[in-house]
């Protein structure tokens, strides 16, 4: 079970045969990286929406036509034979969620709001971690 990518989620793109996190701001697309060698490939320091510079993250504006592939990644887990969406991970504990009240009751999930039930479980108690990719068509 690959626990290293458990927090990997969101939009991604293949650009020049390498995977990057993809961000859309207005009608413009940006790819981000944590690899400082990408600064030699035209990346710049990441500036967040508040204007703060982050020297650990790098970004590059890209033409949509130069993106080879775009996709959304979600992380899921199998727990006690059922499949659940992973909300996040912190210190070896995973927050999983379901909308199925019967499964939630059976596996002792906590009621959050109608049709939302959550449970914190240890990573080692998961049967499997599943990365799901769905192709995204850029507009």
LUMFIMI-787909 format. One record per residue: x, y, z of N, C-alpha, C in turn; residue in one letter. Coordinates in nm, 3 decimals. Each point is the difference from the previous one (the first is absolute). Example, Ala and Ser with C-alpha at 12.3 -4.5 7.8 and 13.67 -1.06 7.14 Angstrom:
BEGIN
<logu n_u="1.319" n_v="-0.569" n_w="0.780" ca_u="-0.089" ca_v="0.119" ca_w="0.000" c_u="0.090" c_v="0.120" c_w="0.000" type="a"/>
<logu n_u="-0.035" n_v="0.105" n_w="-0.072" ca_u="0.082" ca_v="0.119" ca_w="0.006" c_u="-0.077" c_v="0.109" c_w="0.073" type="s"/>
// end
This chain:
BEGIN
<logu n_u="0.086" n_v="-0.118" n_w="0.000" ca_u="-0.086" ca_v="0.118" ca_w="0.000" c_u="0.089" c_v="0.123" c_w="0.000" type="x"/>
<logu n_u="-0.020" n_v="0.088" n_w="-0.098" ca_u="0.082" ca_v="0.120" ca_w="-0.012" c_u="-0.059" c_v="0.113" c_w="0.084" type="x"/>
<logu n_u="0.063" n_v="0.027" n_w="0.114" ca_u="-0.049" ca_v="0.104" ca_w="0.091" c_u="0.059" c_v="0.137" c_w="-0.033" type="x"/>
<logu n_u="0.100" n_v="0.004" n_w="-0.087" ca_u="0.071" ca_v="0.125" ca_w="-0.028" c_u="-0.088" c_v="0.103" c_w="-0.070" type="x"/>
<logu n_u="-0.091" n_v="-0.042" n_w="-0.085" ca_u="-0.080" ca_v="0.094" ca_w="-0.079" c_u="-0.141" c_v="0.016" c_w="0.054" type="x"/>
<logu n_u="-0.024" n_v="-0.032" n_w="0.125" ca_u="-0.136" ca_v="-0.002" ca_w="0.054" c_u="-0.066" c_v="0.139" c_w="-0.005" type="x"/>
<logu n_u="0.077" n_v="0.106" n_w="0.005" ca_u="-0.057" ca_v="0.135" ca_w="-0.007" c_u="0.001" c_v="0.057" c_w="-0.141" type="x"/>
<logu n_u="0.036" n_v="-0.081" n_w="-0.098" ca_u="0.005" ca_v="0.046" ca_w="-0.139" c_u="-0.143" c_v="0.007" c_w="-0.053" type="x"/>
<logu n_u="-0.045" n_v="0.123" n_w="-0.029" ca_u="-0.132" ca_v="0.016" ca_w="-0.059" c_u="-0.008" c_v="0.135" c_w="-0.068" type="x"/>
<logu n_u="-0.094" n_v="0.010" n_w="-0.093" ca_u="-0.017" ca_v="0.125" ca_w="-0.072" c_u="0.025" c_v="-0.018" c_w="-0.148" type="x"/>
<logu n_u="0.028" n_v="0.112" n_w="-0.069" ca_u="0.025" ca_v="-0.002" ca_w="-0.143" c_u="0.150" c_v="-0.014" c_w="-0.028" type="x"/>
<logu n_u="0.030" n_v="-0.083" n_w="-0.100" ca_u="0.138" ca_v="-0.023" ca_w="-0.041" c_u="0.009" c_v="0.005" c_w="-0.151" type="x"/>
<logu n_u="0.121" n_v="0.024" n_w="-0.050" ca_u="0.021" ca_v="0.006" ca_w="-0.144" c_u="0.133" c_v="-0.064" c_w="-0.034" type="x"/>
<logu n_u="0.004" n_v="-0.058" n_w="-0.119" ca_u="0.127" ca_v="-0.046" ca_w="-0.056" c_u="0.047" c_v="0.110" c_w="-0.094" type="x"/>
<logu n_u="0.117" n_v="0.053" n_w="0.030" ca_u="0.059" ca_v="0.108" ca_w="-0.078" c_u="0.145" c_v="-0.038" c_w="-0.025" type="x"/>
<logu n_u="0.041" n_v="-0.006" n_w="-0.126" ca_u="0.134" ca_v="-0.043" ca_w="-0.038" c_u="0.036" c_v="-0.132" c_w="0.068" type="x"/>
<logu n_u="-0.096" n_v="-0.093" n_w="-0.004" ca_u="0.016" ca_v="-0.138" ca_w="0.050" c_u="0.023" c_v="-0.010" c_w="0.151" type="x"/>
<logu n_u="-0.040" n_v="0.102" n_w="0.076" ca_u="0.015" ca_v="-0.002" ca_w="0.145" c_u="-0.132" c_v="0.042" c_w="0.064" type="x"/>
<logu n_u="-0.034" n_v="-0.062" n_w="0.114" ca_u="-0.125" ca_v="0.032" ca_w="0.069" c_u="0.018" c_v="0.121" c_w="0.091" type="x"/>
<logu n_u="-0.096" n_v="0.093" n_w="-0.011" ca_u="-0.001" ca_v="0.119" ca_w="0.085" c_u="-0.140" c_v="0.023" c_w="0.055" type="x"/>
<logu n_u="-0.009" n_v="0.066" n_w="0.111" ca_u="-0.128" ca_v="0.047" ca_w="0.053" c_u="-0.045" c_v="0.112" c_w="-0.094" type="x"/>
<logu n_u="-0.130" n_v="0.005" n_w="-0.030" ca_u="-0.055" ca_v="0.096" ca_w="-0.095" c_u="-0.094" c_v="0.096" c_w="0.073" type="x"/>
<logu n_u="0.015" n_v="0.128" n_w="-0.029" ca_u="-0.085" ca_v="0.104" ca_w="0.059" c_u="-0.058" c_v="0.084" c_w="-0.112" type="x"/>
<logu n_u="-0.127" n_v="0.036" n_w="0.014" ca_u="-0.061" ca_v="0.092" ca_w="-0.097" c_u="-0.036" c_v="0.128" c_w="0.075" type="x"/>
<logu n_u="0.051" n_v="0.111" n_w="-0.049" ca_u="-0.033" ca_v="0.132" ca_w="0.054" c_u="-0.062" c_v="0.080" c_w="-0.113" type="x"/>
<logu n_u="-0.129" n_v="0.028" n_w="0.013" ca_u="-0.071" ca_v="0.066" ca_w="-0.108" c_u="-0.001" c_v="-0.090" c_w="-0.121" type="x"/>
<logu n_u="0.052" n_v="0.048" n_w="-0.111" ca_u="0.009" ca_v="-0.081" ca_w="-0.122" c_u="0.142" c_v="-0.054" c_w="-0.023" type="x"/>
<logu n_u="0.088" n_v="0.017" n_w="0.098" ca_u="0.140" ca_v="-0.040" ca_w="-0.016" c_u="0.032" c_v="-0.125" c_w="0.082" type="x"/>
<logu n_u="0.090" n_v="-0.081" n_w="-0.056" ca_u="0.042" ca_v="-0.124" ca_w="0.066" c_u="0.144" c_v="0.012" c_w="0.047" type="x"/>
<logu n_u="0.024" n_v="-0.055" n_w="0.119" ca_u="0.133" ca_v="0.000" ca_w="0.059" c_u="0.030" c_v="-0.142" c_w="0.049" type="x"/>
<logu n_u="0.126" n_v="-0.038" n_w="-0.010" ca_u="0.043" ca_v="-0.125" ca_w="0.061" c_u="0.093" c_v="0.035" c_w="0.115" type="x"/>
<logu n_u="-0.002" n_v="-0.084" n_w="0.103" ca_u="0.084" ca_v="0.026" ca_w="0.116" c_u="0.092" c_v="-0.120" c_w="0.026" type="x"/>
<logu n_u="0.109" n_v="0.029" n_w="0.067" ca_u="0.102" ca_v="-0.100" ca_w="0.027" c_u="0.067" c_v="0.032" c_w="0.134" type="x"/>
<logu n_u="0.059" n_v="-0.102" n_w="0.060" ca_u="0.084" ca_v="0.020" ca_w="0.119" c_u="0.146" c_v="-0.034" c_w="-0.032" type="x"/>
<logu n_u="0.027" n_v="-0.021" n_w="-0.128" ca_u="0.135" ca_v="-0.034" ca_w="-0.047" c_u="0.070" c_v="0.128" c_w="-0.046" type="x"/>
<logu n_u="0.101" n_v="0.045" n_w="0.075" ca_u="0.068" ca_v="0.126" ca_w="-0.032" c_u="0.069" c_v="-0.003" c_w="-0.136" type="x"/>
<logu n_u="0.029" n_v="-0.118" n_w="-0.052" ca_u="0.062" ca_v="-0.007" ca_w="-0.133" c_u="-0.096" c_v="0.049" c_w="-0.108" type="x"/>
<logu n_u="-0.130" n_v="0.005" n_w="0.030" ca_u="-0.098" ca_v="0.053" ca_w="-0.096" c_u="0.015" c_v="0.150" c_w="-0.020" type="x"/>
<logu n_u="0.072" n_v="0.068" n_w="0.090" ca_u="0.027" ca_v="0.143" ca_w="-0.019" c_u="0.077" c_v="0.023" c_w="-0.130" type="x"/>
<logu n_u="0.079" n_v="-0.100" n_w="-0.041" ca_u="0.076" ca_v="0.009" ca_w="-0.124" c_u="-0.089" c_v="-0.022" c_w="-0.123" type="x"/>
<logu n_u="-0.123" n_v="-0.044" n_w="0.023" ca_u="-0.095" ca_v="-0.027" ca_w="-0.109" c_u="-0.106" c_v="0.109" c_w="-0.011" type="x"/>
<logu n_u="0.029" n_v="0.117" n_w="0.056" ca_u="-0.094" ca_v="0.112" ca_w="-0.012" c_u="-0.097" c_v="0.014" c_w="0.116" type="x"/>
<logu n_u="0.014" n_v="-0.082" n_w="0.103" ca_u="-0.086" ca_v="0.014" ca_w="0.118" c_u="0.046" c_v="0.119" c_w="0.082" type="x"/>
<logu n_u="-0.092" n_v="0.057" n_w="0.076" ca_u="0.031" ca_v="0.111" ca_w="0.090" c_u="-0.050" c_v="-0.036" c_w="0.139" type="x"/>
<logu n_u="0.041" n_v="0.076" n_w="0.100" ca_u="-0.050" ca_v="-0.026" ca_w="0.135" c_u="-0.151" c_v="0.018" c_w="0.003" type="x"/>
<logu n_u="-0.066" n_v="-0.086" n_w="0.076" ca_u="-0.146" ca_v="0.002" ca_w="0.010" c_u="-0.045" c_v="0.122" c_w="0.079" type="x"/>
<logu n_u="-0.097" n_v="0.072" n_w="-0.054" ca_u="-0.061" ca_v="0.114" ca_w="0.068" c_u="-0.146" c_v="-0.035" c_w="0.021" type="x"/>
<logu n_u="-0.043" n_v="-0.004" n_w="0.128" ca_u="-0.139" ca_v="-0.038" ca_w="0.026" c_u="-0.094" c_v="0.117" c_w="-0.030" type="x"/>
<logu n_u="-0.130" n_v="-0.024" n_w="0.015" ca_u="-0.099" ca_v="0.102" ca_w="-0.035" c_u="0.010" c_v="0.123" c_w="0.089" type="x"/>
<logu n_u="0.064" n_v="-0.012" n_w="0.117" ca_u="0.020" ca_v="0.115" ca_w="0.088" c_u="0.128" c_v="0.076" c_w="-0.035" type="x"/>
<logu n_u="0.074" n_v="-0.050" n_w="-0.100" ca_u="0.122" ca_v="0.068" ca_w="-0.042" c_u="0.125" c_v="-0.043" c_w="0.074" type="x"/>
<logu n_u="-0.010" n_v="-0.103" n_w="0.084" ca_u="0.116" ca_v="-0.046" ca_w="0.076" c_u="0.084" c_v="-0.096" c_w="-0.084" type="x"/>
<logu n_u="0.132" n_v="0.016" n_w="0.006" ca_u="0.093" ca_v="-0.084" ca_w="-0.076" c_u="0.038" c_v="-0.121" c_w="0.083" type="x"/>
<logu n_u="-0.010" n_v="-0.119" n_w="-0.063" ca_u="0.041" ca_v="-0.124" ca_w="0.065" c_u="0.123" c_v="-0.052" c_w="-0.074" type="x"/>
<logu n_u="0.113" n_v="-0.011" n_w="0.069" ca_u="0.124" ca_v="-0.040" ca_w="-0.065" c_u="0.016" c_v="-0.151" c_w="-0.009" type="x"/>
<logu n_u="-0.098" n_v="-0.077" n_w="0.047" ca_u="0.005" ca_v="-0.146" ca_w="-0.009" c_u="-0.087" c_v="-0.055" c_w="-0.113" type="x"/>
<logu n_u="-0.082" n_v="0.086" n_w="-0.059" ca_u="-0.090" ca_v="-0.042" ca_w="-0.107" c_u="0.027" c_v="0.089" c_w="-0.121" type="x"/>
<logu n_u="0.000" n_v="-0.062" n_w="-0.117" ca_u="0.031" ca_v="0.072" ca_w="-0.123" c_u="-0.117" c_v="-0.015" c_w="-0.097" type="x"/>
<logu n_u="-0.023" n_v="0.103" n_w="-0.082" ca_u="-0.113" ca_v="-0.006" ca_w="-0.092" c_u="0.039" c_v="0.053" c_w="-0.136" type="x"/>
<logu n_u="-0.077" n_v="-0.044" n_w="-0.098" ca_u="0.024" ca_v="0.044" ca_w="-0.136" c_u="-0.134" c_v="0.010" c_w="-0.072" type="x"/>
<logu n_u="-0.021" n_v="0.114" n_w="-0.067" ca_u="-0.119" ca_v="0.016" ca_w="-0.083" c_u="0.021" c_v="-0.083" c_w="-0.126" type="x"/>
<logu n_u="-0.101" n_v="-0.078" n_w="-0.036" ca_u="0.012" ca_v="-0.086" ca_w="-0.117" c_u="-0.118" c_v="0.022" c_w="-0.094" type="x"/>
<logu n_u="0.027" n_v="-0.023" n_w="-0.126" ca_u="-0.105" ca_v="0.004" ca_w="-0.100" c_u="-0.075" c_v="-0.133" c_w="0.008" type="x"/>
<logu n_u="-0.129" n_v="0.009" n_w="0.002" ca_u="-0.085" ca_v="-0.118" ca_w="0.011" c_u="0.034" c_v="-0.104" c_w="-0.109" type="x"/>
<logu n_u="0.037" n_v="0.046" n_w="-0.118" ca_u="0.035" ca_v="-0.091" ca_w="-0.110" c_u="0.130" c_v="-0.076" c_w="0.024" type="x"/>
<logu n_u="0.083" n_v="0.047" n_w="0.092" ca_u="0.126" ca_v="-0.067" ca_w="0.030" c_u="-0.015" c_v="-0.107" c_w="0.108" type="x"/>
<logu n_u="-0.118" n_v="-0.007" n_w="0.060" ca_u="-0.026" ca_v="-0.103" ca_w="0.101" c_u="-0.036" c_v="-0.129" c_w="-0.073" type="x"/>
<logu n_u="0.078" n_v="-0.103" n_w="0.027" ca_u="-0.021" ca_v="-0.128" ca_w="-0.069" c_u="-0.124" c_v="-0.071" c_w="0.050" type="x"/>
<logu n_u="-0.027" n_v="0.010" n_w="0.130" ca_u="-0.113" ca_v="-0.068" ca_w="0.061" c_u="-0.032" c_v="0.071" c_w="0.131" type="x"/>
<logu n_u="-0.129" n_v="0.005" n_w="0.033" ca_u="-0.042" ca_v="0.057" ca_w="0.129" c_u="-0.096" c_v="-0.097" c_w="0.066" type="x"/>
<logu n_u="0.009" n_v="-0.011" n_w="0.132" ca_u="-0.087" ca_v="-0.093" ca_w="0.071" c_u="-0.016" c_v="0.043" c_w="0.146" type="x"/>
<logu n_u="-0.106" n_v="-0.051" n_w="0.058" ca_u="-0.030" ca_v="0.025" ca_w="0.142" c_u="0.034" c_v="-0.128" c_w="0.076" type="x"/>
<logu n_u="0.066" n_v="0.016" n_w="0.112" ca_u="0.035" ca_v="-0.115" ca_w="0.084" c_u="-0.076" c_v="0.010" c_w="0.133" type="x"/>
<logu n_u="-0.059" n_v="-0.112" n_w="0.038" ca_u="-0.063" ca_v="-0.015" ca_w="0.132" c_u="0.058" c_v="-0.124" c_w="0.064" type="x"/>
<logu n_u="0.014" n_v="0.006" n_w="0.132" ca_u="0.050" ca_v="-0.116" ca_w="0.074" c_u="-0.115" c_v="-0.066" c_w="0.074" type="x"/>
<logu n_u="-0.006" n_v="-0.131" n_w="-0.013" ca_u="-0.104" ca_v="-0.082" ca_w="0.062" c_u="0.067" c_v="-0.109" c_w="0.082" type="x"/>
<logu n_u="-0.076" n_v="-0.057" n_w="0.092" ca_u="0.053" ca_v="-0.108" ca_w="0.083" c_u="-0.102" c_v="-0.112" c_w="0.011" type="x"/>
<logu n_u="0.051" n_v="-0.121" n_w="0.004" ca_u="-0.083" ca_v="-0.114" ca_w="0.035" c_u="0.020" c_v="-0.023" c_w="0.148" type="x"/>
<logu n_u="-0.111" n_v="-0.007" n_w="0.071" ca_u="0.003" ca_v="-0.020" ca_w="0.144" c_u="-0.110" c_v="-0.099" c_w="0.035" type="x"/>
<logu n_u="0.040" n_v="-0.112" n_w="0.058" ca_u="-0.095" ca_v="-0.107" ca_w="0.037" c_u="-0.089" c_v="-0.039" c_w="-0.118" type="x"/>
<logu n_u="0.063" n_v="-0.006" n_w="-0.119" ca_u="-0.070" ca_v="-0.048" ca_w="-0.119" c_u="-0.081" c_v="0.104" c_w="-0.075" type="x"/>
<logu n_u="-0.009" n_v="0.122" n_w="0.052" ca_u="-0.076" ca_v="0.107" ca_w="-0.065" c_u="0.096" c_v="0.108" c_w="-0.050" type="x"/>
<logu n_u="-0.046" n_v="0.078" n_w="-0.098" ca_u="0.084" ca_v="0.105" ca_w="-0.058" c_u="-0.048" c_v="0.137" c_w="0.048" type="x"/>
<logu n_u="0.097" n_v="0.083" n_w="0.043" ca_u="-0.031" ca_v="0.132" ca_w="0.055" c_u="0.094" c_v="0.106" c_w="-0.058" type="x"/>
<logu n_u="-0.053" n_v="0.121" n_w="-0.012" ca_u="0.080" ca_v="0.115" ca_w="-0.043" c_u="0.089" c_v="0.043" c_w="0.117" type="x"/>
<logu n_u="0.127" n_v="0.028" n_w="-0.030" ca_u="0.093" ca_v="0.049" ca_w="0.102" c_u="-0.005" c_v="0.152" c_w="0.001" type="x"/>
<logu n_u="-0.041" n_v="0.056" n_w="0.113" ca_u="-0.007" ca_v="0.145" ca_w="0.016" c_u="0.138" c_v="0.059" c_w="0.027" type="x"/>
<logu n_u="0.083" n_v="-0.075" n_w="0.071" ca_u="0.133" ca_v="0.047" ca_w="0.032" c_u="0.071" c_v="-0.094" c_w="0.094" type="x"/>
<logu n_u="0.127" n_v="0.031" n_w="0.028" ca_u="0.082" ca_v="-0.083" ca_w="0.087" c_u="0.081" c_v="0.090" c_w="0.090" type="x"/>
<logu n_u="0.017" n_v="-0.042" n_w="0.124" ca_u="0.080" ca_v="0.076" ca_w="0.095" c_u="0.062" c_v="-0.096" c_w="0.100" type="x"/>
<logu n_u="0.131" n_v="-0.003" n_w="0.006" ca_u="0.074" ca_v="-0.082" ca_w="0.097" c_u="-0.044" c_v="-0.147" c_w="0.001" type="x"/>
<logu n_u="-0.014" n_v="-0.058" n_w="-0.118" ca_u="-0.033" ca_v="-0.142" ca_w="-0.008" c_u="-0.146" c_v="-0.033" c_w="0.016" type="x"/>
<logu n_u="-0.083" n_v="0.103" n_w="0.013" ca_u="-0.144" ca_v="-0.021" ca_w="0.014" c_u="-0.069" c_v="0.059" c_w="-0.123" type="x"/>
<logu n_u="-0.096" n_v="-0.075" n_w="-0.054" ca_u="-0.070" ca_v="0.039" ca_w="-0.121" c_u="-0.145" c_v="0.029" c_w="0.032" type="x"/>
<logu n_u="-0.053" n_v="0.108" n_w="-0.059" ca_u="-0.142" ca_v="0.032" ca_w="0.014" c_u="-0.069" c_v="-0.050" c_w="-0.126" type="x"/>
<logu n_u="-0.091" n_v="-0.097" n_w="0.018" ca_u="-0.076" ca_v="-0.054" ca_w="-0.112" c_u="-0.146" c_v="0.039" c_w="0.017" type="x"/>
<logu n_u="-0.074" n_v="0.003" n_w="-0.112" ca_u="-0.138" ca_v="0.047" ca_w="0.005" c_u="-0.089" c_v="-0.085" c_w="-0.089" type="x"/>
<logu n_u="-0.128" n_v="-0.001" n_w="0.033" ca_u="-0.101" ca_v="-0.069" ca_w="-0.079" c_u="-0.132" c_v="0.073" c_w="0.010" type="x"/>
<logu n_u="-0.087" n_v="-0.025" n_w="-0.097" ca_u="-0.137" ca_v="0.053" ca_w="0.007" c_u="-0.099" c_v="-0.113" c_w="0.026" type="x"/>
<logu n_u="0.049" n_v="-0.123" n_w="0.009" ca_u="-0.084" ca_v="-0.117" ca_w="0.021" c_u="-0.024" c_v="-0.021" c_w="0.150" type="x"/>
<logu n_u="-0.123" n_v="0.030" n_w="0.045" ca_u="-0.028" ca_v="-0.006" ca_w="0.144" c_u="0.007" c_v="-0.143" c_w="0.054" type="x"/>
<logu n_u="-0.034" n_v="-0.100" n_w="-0.081" ca_u="0.007" ca_v="-0.139" ca_w="0.047" c_u="0.144" c_v="-0.042" c_w="0.026" type="x"/>
<logu n_u="0.089" n_v="0.032" n_w="-0.093" ca_u="0.142" ca_v="-0.033" ca_w="0.018" c_u="0.057" c_v="0.081" c_w="0.116" type="x"/>
<logu n_u="-0.038" n_v="0.127" n_w="0.010" ca_u="0.048" ca_v="0.086" ca_w="0.108" c_u="-0.038" c_v="-0.058" c_w="0.136" type="x"/>
<logu n_u="-0.122" n_v="-0.046" n_w="0.011" ca_u="-0.047" ca_v="-0.058" ca_w="0.127" c_u="0.074" c_v="-0.130" c_w="0.030" type="x"/>
<logu n_u="0.013" n_v="-0.083" n_w="-0.102" ca_u="0.067" ca_v="-0.130" ca_w="0.016" c_u="0.146" c_v="0.016" c_w="0.043" type="x"/>
<logu n_u="0.069" n_v="0.102" n_w="-0.053" ca_u="0.143" ca_v="0.018" ca_w="0.028" c_u="0.028" c_v="0.111" c_w="0.100" type="x"/>
<logu n_u="-0.105" n_v="0.047" n_w="0.067" ca_u="0.014" ca_v="0.098" ca_w="0.109" c_u="0.061" c_v="0.132" c_w="-0.045" type="x"/>
<logu n_u="-0.051" n_v="0.055" n_w="-0.111" ca_u="0.039" ca_v="0.133" ca_w="-0.045" c_u="-0.075" c_v="0.104" c_w="0.081" type="x"/>
<logu n_u="0.055" n_v="0.120" n_w="0.006" ca_u="-0.062" ca_v="0.111" ca_w="0.072" c_u="-0.089" c_v="0.079" c_w="-0.095" type="x"/>
<logu n_u="-0.121" n_v="0.032" n_w="0.043" ca_u="-0.092" ca_v="0.084" ca_w="-0.077" c_u="0.054" c_v="0.142" c_w="-0.001" type="x"/>
<logu n_u="0.015" n_v="0.060" n_w="-0.119" ca_u="0.048" ca_v="0.137" ca_w="-0.013" c_u="-0.116" c_v="0.091" c_w="-0.037" type="x"/>
<logu n_u="-0.073" n_v="-0.037" n_w="-0.103" ca_u="-0.119" ca_v="0.070" ca_w="-0.046" c_u="-0.077" c_v="-0.099" c_w="-0.086" type="x"/>
<logu n_u="-0.122" n_v="0.031" n_w="-0.039" ca_u="-0.074" ca_v="-0.097" ca_w="-0.081" c_u="0.082" c_v="-0.050" c_w="-0.119" type="x"/>
<logu n_u="0.010" n_v="-0.131" n_w="-0.011" ca_u="0.071" ca_v="-0.070" ca_w="-0.107" c_u="0.152" c_v="0.018" c_w="0.003" type="x"/>
<logu n_u="0.055" n_v="0.041" n_w="0.113" ca_u="0.145" ca_v="0.010" ca_w="0.016" c_u="0.038" c_v="-0.065" c_w="0.133" type="x"/>
<logu n_u="0.082" n_v="-0.105" n_w="-0.012" ca_u="0.048" ca_v="-0.073" ca_w="0.117" c_u="0.151" c_v="-0.016" c_w="-0.014" type="x"/>
<logu n_u="0.073" n_v="0.030" n_w="0.106" ca_u="0.146" ca_v="-0.004" ca_w="-0.002" c_u="0.053" c_v="-0.095" c_w="0.106" type="x"/>
<logu n_u="0.122" n_v="-0.046" n_w="-0.025" ca_u="0.069" ca_v="-0.083" ca_w="0.099" c_u="0.150" c_v="0.019" c_w="-0.014" type="x"/>
<logu n_u="0.070" n_v="0.014" n_w="0.113" ca_u="0.145" ca_v="0.003" ca_w="0.003" c_u="0.049" c_v="-0.143" c_w="0.022" type="x"/>
<logu n_u="0.090" n_v="-0.046" n_w="-0.087" ca_u="0.058" ca_v="-0.134" ca_w="0.014" c_u="0.150" c_v="0.009" c_w="-0.020" type="x"/>
<logu n_u="0.072" n_v="-0.093" n_w="0.059" ca_u="0.144" ca_v="-0.008" ca_w="-0.020" c_u="0.029" c_v="-0.051" c_w="-0.141" type="x"/>
<logu n_u="0.102" n_v="0.053" n_w="-0.063" ca_u="0.035" ca_v="-0.043" ca_w="-0.136" c_u="0.019" c_v="-0.151" c_w="-0.006" type="x"/>
<logu n_u="0.064" n_v="-0.055" n_w="0.101" ca_u="0.027" ca_v="-0.145" ca_w="-0.003" c_u="-0.128" c_v="-0.083" c_w="0.009" type="x"/>
<logu n_u="-0.111" n_v="0.061" n_w="0.039" ca_u="-0.129" ca_v="-0.073" ca_w="0.006" c_u="-0.072" c_v="-0.001" c_w="-0.135" type="x"/>
<logu n_u="0.051" n_v="0.074" n_w="-0.099" ca_u="-0.060" ca_v="0.001" ca_w="-0.133" c_u="0.038" c_v="-0.127" c_w="-0.074" type="x"/>
<logu n_u="-0.093" n_v="-0.053" n_w="-0.079" ca_u="0.028" ca_v="-0.117" ca_w="-0.083" c_u="0.082" c_v="0.039" c_w="-0.122" type="x"/>
<logu n_u="-0.028" n_v="0.120" n_w="-0.054" ca_u="0.064" ca_v="0.044" ca_w="-0.124" c_u="-0.018" c_v="0.150" c_w="-0.017" type="x"/>
<logu n_u="0.097" n_v="0.064" n_w="-0.064" ca_u="-0.011" ca_v="0.141" ca_w="-0.039" c_u="-0.009" c_v="0.002" c_w="-0.152" type="x"/>
<logu n_u="-0.099" n_v="0.071" n_w="-0.053" ca_u="-0.027" ca_v="-0.001" ca_w="-0.143" c_u="0.007" c_v="0.143" c_w="-0.054" type="x"/>
<logu n_u="0.081" n_v="0.019" n_w="-0.105" ca_u="0.007" ca_v="0.128" ca_w="-0.069" c_u="-0.089" c_v="-0.008" c_w="-0.123" type="x"/>
<logu n_u="-0.101" n_v="0.087" n_w="-0.004" ca_u="-0.091" ca_v="0.003" ca_w="-0.114" c_u="0.028" c_v="0.123" c_w="-0.084" type="x"/>
<logu n_u="0.016" n_v="-0.021" n_w="-0.130" ca_u="0.024" ca_v="0.109" ca_w="-0.094" c_u="-0.117" c_v="0.011" c_w="-0.097" type="x"/>
<logu n_u="-0.046" n_v="0.123" n_w="-0.020" ca_u="-0.102" ca_v="0.028" ca_w="-0.100" c_u="0.052" c_v="0.106" c_w="-0.095" type="x"/>
<logu n_u="-0.007" n_v="-0.028" n_w="-0.128" ca_u="0.048" ca_v="0.093" ca_w="-0.103" c_u="-0.080" c_v="0.130" c_w="0.010" type="x"/>
<logu n_u="0.068" n_v="0.114" n_w="-0.018" ca_u="-0.061" ca_v="0.131" ca_w="0.004" c_u="0.023" c_v="0.064" c_w="-0.138" type="x"/>
<logu n_u="-0.105" n_v="0.059" n_w="-0.054" ca_u="0.011" ca_v="0.071" ca_w="-0.126" c_u="0.006" c_v="0.149" c_w="0.030" type="x"/>
<logu n_u="0.109" n_v="0.063" n_w="-0.040" ca_u="0.020" ca_v="0.141" ca_w="0.029" c_u="-0.078" c_v="0.086" c_w="-0.099" type="x"/>
<logu n_u="-0.054" n_v="0.111" n_w="0.053" ca_u="-0.077" ca_v="0.089" ca_w="-0.089" c_u="0.078" c_v="0.125" c_w="-0.033" type="x"/>
// end
